[in-house]
Amino acid sequence: MATDMTGAKAVIEVLLHVQAAKAIDLATLKASAALTKMLTFEFGAGLEHVNQVWWDRRVLAGAADDELDFTGVLKNPFGVTISFSRVSLILVINRSDLTTTTPAHTATEATISVGPGAANDWLGPFQADSDRLNVFYGCPLLLLDPYHSSIVSADDDLKITNEEVAIEAMYDILMAGVSA
């Protein structure tokens, strides 16, 4: 299915600024470093392009998981069901540390994990179907593949799991890529 959208653009700007200090005698020495990277994905179907996006905020009960199917289940912001053929970027932010009313969630210290789905695993940036990356409360996880765009097969899933048994977790997720 081709995209129904007439435009999309994703811009990622990463800035990490670190400052160190050391007091000696009558002075304080300071050193700093800054690392920056910017990537832009224009509208289209080629590499370094996106023509489909999906995002959501979700709440997981204790020990629950979401299996997110890249093909034929998710809906873009305009309500149209989409199927990704390639995924260029995924941003997951563990929002468990927030209290919200929509959706209803009370702040917790839940850790979530991100990895291939159980039955229909999408390896994408992962090496094996058992790989998992932990995302601690209040932290982001950014997965990028701008130059090769991870291929998605029919029924491939991404699995988000609440690693805590007794408390719920909340997360935001955004995916962008090229439609099938």
Long-range contacts (C-beta under 8 A, 24 or more apart in sequence): 1-81, 1-82, 1-83, 1-179, 1-180, 2-179, 3-51, 3-52, 3-82, 3-179, 4-76, 4-78, 4-80, 5-43, 5-51, 5-52, 5-53, 5-76, 5-78, 7-43, 8-41, 8-43, 8-50, 8-51, 8-52, 8-53, 8-176, 9-40, 9-41, 9-42, 9-43, 9-50, 10-40, 10-41, 10-50, 10-53, 10-88, 10-89, 10-176, 11-38, 11-39, 11-40, 11-41, 12-37, 12-38, 12-39, 12-40, 12-89, 12-142, 12-144, 13-37, 13-38, 14-38, 14-142, 39-144, 39-146, 41-88, 41-89, 41-146, 41-176, 45-178, 45-179, 47-146, 47-147, 47-148, 47-149, 48-88, 48-146, 48-147, 49-88, 49-178, 50-88, 50-89, 50-176, 50-177, 50-178, 51-178, 51-179, 52-76, 52-82, 52-84, 52-176, 52-177, 52-178, 52-179, 53-77, 53-174, 53-175, 53-176, 54-82, 54-174, 54-175, 54-176, 55-172, 55-173, 55-174, 55-175, 56-172, 56-173, 57-95, 57-100, 57-103, 57-170, 57-171, 57-172, 57-173, 58-103, 58-160, 58-170, 58-171, 58-173, 59-103, 59-104, 59-105, 59-168, 59-169, 59-170, 60-110, 60-112, 60-160, 60-161, 60-162, 60-168, 60-169, 60-170, 60-171, 61-162, 61-168, 62-162, 62-164, 62-165, 62-166, 62-167, 62-168, 63-161, 63-162, 63-163, 63-164, 63-165, 64-161, 64-162, 65-159, 65-160, 65-161, 65-162, 66-159, 66-160, 66-161, 67-117, 67-118, 67-119, 67-120, 67-157, 67-158, 67-159, 68-117, 68-157, 68-158, 68-159, 68-160, 68-173, 69-117, 69-120, 69-155, 69-156, 69-157, 70-122, 70-152, 70-156, 70-157, 70-158, 70-175, 71-152, 71-154, 71-155, 71-156, 71-180, 74-175, 82-179, 83-152, 83-179, 83-180, 84-152, 84-175, 84-177, 84-178, 84-179, 84-180, 85-151, 85-152, 85-177, 85-178, 85-179, 85-180, 86-149, 86-150, 86-151, 86-152, 86-177, 86-178, 87-122, 87-124, 87-145, 87-149, 87-150, 87-152, 87-175, 87-176, 87-177, 88-144, 88-145, 88-146, 88-149, 88-150, 88-176, 88-177, 88-178, 89-142, 89-143, 89-144, 89-145, 89-146, 89-174, 89-175, 89-176, 89-177, 90-141, 90-142, 90-143, 90-158, 90-173, 90-174, 90-175, 91-140, 91-141, 91-142, 91-143, 91-172, 91-173, 91-174, 91-175, 92-135, 92-140, 92-141, 92-143, 92-160, 92-171, 92-172, 92-173, 93-135, 93-139, 93-140, 93-141, 93-171, 93-172, 93-173, 94-135, 94-136, 94-137, 94-138, 94-139, 94-140, 94-141, 94-169, 94-170, 94-171, 95-138, 95-170, 95-171, 95-172, 96-137, 96-138, 96-167, 96-168, 96-169, 96-170, 96-171, 97-137, 97-138, 98-170, 100-170, 103-170, 105-168, 105-170, 106-168, 108-137, 108-164, 108-167, 108-168, 108-169, 109-137, 109-164, 109-167, 110-137, 110-162, 110-163, 110-164, 110-167, 110-168, 110-169, 110-170, 111-135, 111-136, 111-137, 111-162, 111-163, 111-164, 111-169, 112-160, 112-161, 112-162, 112-163, 112-169, 112-171, 113-160, 113-161, 113-163, 114-141, 114-143, 114-158, 114-159, 114-160, 115-158, 115-159, 115-161, 116-157, 116-158, 116-159, 117-156, 117-157, 117-158, 117-159, 118-157, 118-159, 119-157, 120-155, 120-156, 120-157, 121-156, 121-157, 121-159, 122-150, 122-152, 122-153, 122-156, 122-157, 122-158, 123-150, 124-150, 124-152, 124-158, 125-150, 132-161, 134-163, 135-171, 137-169, 149-177, 149-178, 152-177, 152-180
